[in-house]
Amino acid sequence: MRFPDVFVPAGPLFKRVHVDERTRRAVPHPAHSDDVAREVSTTRRPTTTDTSRIASMFRLSTSPRVFARVCAPLRARRVRNCSTLAAFRQGEVAVIGAGVAGVACADALARRGIKVRLYDAGRNVGGRATTRIDGESGAVWDHGTRFVELATDESDDAWRVWVEANARRWRGDFVSIECASGSTDARVKRRDLGRMERFALNISMRTNEDVDVKSSSRVVGIERRGDVTTGETSFAVRYRSVVPGQGDEVMLDEGFEAVVLADKNLASERAASIYGERPPVEGLGEPELVRALSEIDSTPIIALMVTFNRPPAVNFVGAEIRGGDRLEWITDESSKPDRPNAHSCWVAHSTAAYARSKMSERELRTKVGTSSHQEWLNEVRDEMSDALLDVLRSAESDAASASSSSPPSIPLQITFKRAHRWGAAFPTTISPAAKSQGFLRFGDVYAVGDYCTEPLGTVRAATQSGRAAALDAAERLIARSSSHRSKL
Ligand SMILES: Cc1cc2nc3c(=O)[nH]c(=O)nc-3n(C[C@H](O)[C@H](O)[C@H](O)COP(=O)(O)OP(=O)(O)OC[C@H]3O[C@@H](n4cnc5c(N)ncnc54)[C@H](O)[C@@H]3O)c2cc1C
C-alpha cells in the first residue's frame, strides 16, 4: 500500500484538523477551539502597522521625524532581508529545530515583537510530538508523544494555557498489563491516575503566524561573524533543502542577533556522520557548548503503527506493558478526541532494551529511506506486531471473563502496519549546566530542549525550556536595542 503523509495548512499555534472521511482529506476541524485561540491571541502583541508595532515595542512616538532619526543609523547594518523597519526591530533570531521546544521559543519571541526564523529538517513542525496521517486511508497515529499530562490542580497558568490551546482532554481508562516474560498471558490492572489528566495533542502543530518557518531545511552550519571583543557579532545559518529534486545547493541566511539550538543533535558527531558532514554547531567556536550537548545520552524507541479489522474488545485506551520483552506502551489512537473513527488505529512503543538490541544487530548508519534501513524496519515491525496481537487478544479474553461474556467471534487481525525508529527518543539525564534556568546560554547562543529541565524527556520540559530561553533572549535583545537608542 502506498503511504503518503498528509501535511496540513497553517493556523495560529497548533491547529486542529480532521480527516474528511468522504474525501479522505485533512481539513480544518469544524470545532477548532476558537475560544482558546481567542484567549491566547489576547495575550499577543497587536499587529497593526510596522511603525506603530515598533514604536510601541520601544515606547516611541510614531512621528515620522522621530522614526527617521532613529532608523537612519541602522540602515547601514547588515541585516538579512532588511527593510529599515525590519532592521530597526533588531533581534532577528534563528531558531533551529521546530520541535515543541523550538516552536514554544519562536512563539514566545514573536509575541515580544522579535523577528524569528524557524528552521526544521522535517516537512512539518512537531519533531517528536508529531502525527502521521495516511493520506489514502485517513488513518491517524501519534507515533511520538502519546499524551501530555496536566494535574487538575495545576498552578502554572502559562502551561495550562499552552495545553488548552494545543491539546484536548483524552478520556478513557489507562491500565497496566502484566506480561510474564516470553508468555502471551497478560493480566490487566487499572492504573490510578491520581489528579493527573491526560491530553492528546491536536493533530497538526503550527507556529505563530508571525514566525517565518523554513521547513524541509536541514541546517548544516552555524557561524559567528564579526568581532567578539567589541560585541559586534552576528550569526549566519547555512542550510540545504531536503525536498527531493531541489538540488544540493547550500543556502545562506545572515545577520541574526541570536541563535537558539533546539535539538541537541546539532552537536552530535553520530547524527552528522549519517550525512557525511560535521556537526552544524562546530562553526560557533563554543567547545563548552558542544561538550554540554554531547554529554546528553538518549534511549531509542521503535514505534509501530497499525490498523485492525475491528476495534479490539478491551476496556482501556492506553496501557503500560510491564515485563514484556518487546512492548512498553500501547495506545488506542482512534479513541483520542477529533480522530477519524473509520479505522481502529493503534500505536505500540517498544521497550528501549528491545530497540537497542535490534539496532545493535545491524549497523544503522545508513540514511533513512535506504533499502537496508527499510528491510530492518520491516523485520522489527513484524516482531512488534506479533507481540501487540498477543497482548490485545489476551486482554480481550481478560475483558470477556471479567464481564462474563464471550470474546468476539471475528478474530482480531492487523490490516496495516508500519514501523518508525526514534534513534533518540528520550534523554537519559538533565543537562547539569541547563538545570538552574531551563536552558543553556553561551553569549547569544541558546540551547533548549526536553533535556534541560524536569520532567525530563517530556513535552512539558521542552515547552518550558523553549519559553524560558525566549524570555531571556527577548529581554537581552530589547535592552540592547534601548541602549543603542539612547546612544543615538
Ligand atoms: C516514542 C515517544 C513517545 C513519547 N511520549 C511522550 C508522552 O507521552 N508525553 C510526553 O510529554 N512526552 C513524550 N515524549 C517526549 C516528547 O515527544 C519530547 O520530550 C518532546 O517532543 C521534545 O521536544 P524537543 O523540541 O525538545 O525536541 P524534538 O521534538 O526532537 O525537536 C527537534 C527538532 O529539530 C529538528 N532538527 C534536528 N536537526 C536539525 C537540523 N540540522 N536542521 C534543521 N532541523 C533540525 C528535528 O527535525 C526536530 O523537529 C515521547 C517521545 C517519543 C519519541
Ligand as a Chemical Component Dictionary entry (heavy atoms), coordinates in Angstrom:
data_LIG
# 
_chem_comp.id                   LIG 
_chem_comp.type                 NON-POLYMER 
_chem_comp.pdbx_formal_charge   0 
_chem_comp.three_letter_code    LIG 
# 
loop_
_chem_comp_atom.comp_id 
_chem_comp_atom.atom_id 
_chem_comp_atom.alt_atom_id 
_chem_comp_atom.type_symbol 
_chem_comp_atom.charge 
_chem_comp_atom.model_Cartn_x 
_chem_comp_atom.model_Cartn_y 
_chem_comp_atom.model_Cartn_z 
_chem_comp_atom.pdbx_ordinal 
LIG C1  C1  C 0 8.045  7.433  21.135 1  
LIG C2  C2  C 0 7.947  8.640  22.023 2  
LIG C3  C3  C 0 6.916  8.771  22.940 3  
LIG C4  C4  C 0 6.808  9.887  23.749 4  
LIG N1  N1  N 0 5.774  10.007 24.611 5  
LIG C5  C5  C 0 5.637  11.149 25.345 6  
LIG C6  C6  C 0 4.497  11.342 26.174 7  
LIG O1  O1  O 0 3.592  10.501 26.230 8  
LIG N2  N2  N 0 4.401  12.500 26.878 9  
LIG C7  C7  C 0 5.355  13.484 26.824 10 
LIG O2  O2  O 0 5.214  14.540 27.456 11 
LIG N3  N3  N 0 6.456  13.314 26.040 12 
LIG C8  C8  C 0 6.604  12.182 25.305 13 
LIG N4  N4  N 0 7.692  12.017 24.505 14 
LIG C9  C9  C 0 8.744  13.030 24.552 15 
LIG C10 C10 C 0 8.383  14.280 23.760 16 
LIG O3  O3  O 0 7.986  13.902 22.463 17 
LIG C11 C11 C 0 9.619  15.145 23.714 18 
LIG O4  O4  O 0 10.024 15.426 25.032 19 
LIG C12 C12 C 0 9.415  16.474 23.011 20 
LIG O5  O5  O 0 8.655  16.324 21.841 21 
LIG C13 C13 C 0 10.806 17.022 22.708 22 
LIG O6  O6  O 0 10.722 18.229 22.013 23 
LIG P1  P1  P 0 12.057 18.987 21.608 24 
LIG O7  O7  O 0 11.634 20.231 20.915 25 
LIG O8  O8  O 0 12.967 19.110 22.770 26 
LIG O9  O9  O 0 12.839 18.033 20.578 27 
LIG P2  P2  P 0 12.417 17.429 19.182 28 
LIG O10 O10 O 0 10.976 17.147 19.149 29 
LIG O11 O11 O 0 13.338 16.287 18.949 30 
LIG O12 O12 O 0 12.722 18.597 18.128 31 
LIG C14 C14 C 0 13.955 18.790 17.490 32 
LIG C15 C15 C 0 13.696 19.249 16.064 33 
LIG O13 O13 O 0 14.939 19.664 15.486 34 
LIG C16 C16 C 0 14.936 19.305 14.128 35 
LIG N5  N5  N 0 16.334 19.235 13.654 36 
LIG C17 C17 C 0 17.318 18.428 14.102 37 
LIG N6  N6  N 0 18.462 18.652 13.407 38 
LIG C18 C18 C 0 18.173 19.629 12.518 39 
LIG C19 C19 C 0 18.942 20.292 11.518 40 
LIG N7  N7  N 0 20.226 20.008 11.310 41 
LIG N8  N8  N 0 18.341 21.224 10.774 42 
LIG C20 C20 C 0 17.018 21.552 10.974 43 
LIG N9  N9  N 0 16.236 20.941 11.913 44 
LIG C21 C21 C 0 16.816 20.008 12.667 45 
LIG C22 C22 C 0 14.248 17.952 14.121 46 
LIG O14 O14 O 0 13.720 17.679 12.826 47 
LIG C23 C23 C 0 13.154 18.146 15.177 48 
LIG O15 O15 O 0 11.937 18.574 14.594 49 
LIG C24 C24 C 0 7.786  10.919 23.663 50 
LIG C25 C25 C 0 8.828  10.808 22.726 51 
LIG C26 C26 C 0 8.900  9.681  21.907 52 
LIG C27 C27 C 0 9.992  9.598  20.888 53 
# 
loop_
_chem_comp_bond.comp_id 
_chem_comp_bond.atom_id_1 
_chem_comp_bond.atom_id_2 
_chem_comp_bond.value_order 
_chem_comp_bond.pdbx_ordinal 
LIG C1  C2  SING 1  
LIG C2  C3  SING 2  
LIG C2  C26 DOUB 3  
LIG C3  C4  DOUB 4  
LIG C4  N1  SING 5  
LIG C4  C24 SING 6  
LIG N1  C5  DOUB 7  
LIG C5  C6  SING 8  
LIG C5  C8  SING 9  
LIG C6  O1  DOUB 10 
LIG C6  N2  SING 11 
LIG N2  C7  SING 12 
LIG C7  O2  DOUB 13 
LIG C7  N3  SING 14 
LIG N3  C8  DOUB 15 
LIG C8  N4  SING 16 
LIG N4  C9  SING 17 
LIG N4  C24 SING 18 
LIG C9  C10 SING 19 
LIG C10 O3  SING 20 
LIG C10 C11 SING 21 
LIG C11 O4  SING 22 
LIG C11 C12 SING 23 
LIG C12 O5  SING 24 
LIG C12 C13 SING 25 
LIG C13 O6  SING 26 
LIG O6  P1  SING 27 
LIG P1  O7  DOUB 28 
LIG P1  O8  SING 29 
LIG P1  O9  SING 30 
LIG O9  P2  SING 31 
LIG P2  O10 DOUB 32 
LIG P2  O11 SING 33 
LIG P2  O12 SING 34 
LIG O12 C14 SING 35 
LIG C14 C15 SING 36 
LIG C15 O13 SING 37 
LIG C15 C23 SING 38 
LIG O13 C16 SING 39 
LIG C16 N5  SING 40 
LIG C16 C22 SING 41 
LIG N5  C17 SING 42 
LIG N5  C21 SING 43 
LIG C17 N6  DOUB 44 
LIG N6  C18 SING 45 
LIG C18 C19 SING 46 
LIG C18 C21 DOUB 47 
LIG C19 N7  SING 48 
LIG C19 N8  DOUB 49 
LIG N8  C20 SING 50 
LIG C20 N9  DOUB 51 
LIG N9  C21 SING 52 
LIG C22 O14 SING 53 
LIG C22 C23 SING 54 
LIG C23 O15 SING 55 
LIG C24 C25 DOUB 56 
LIG C25 C26 SING 57 
LIG C26 C27 SING 58 
# 
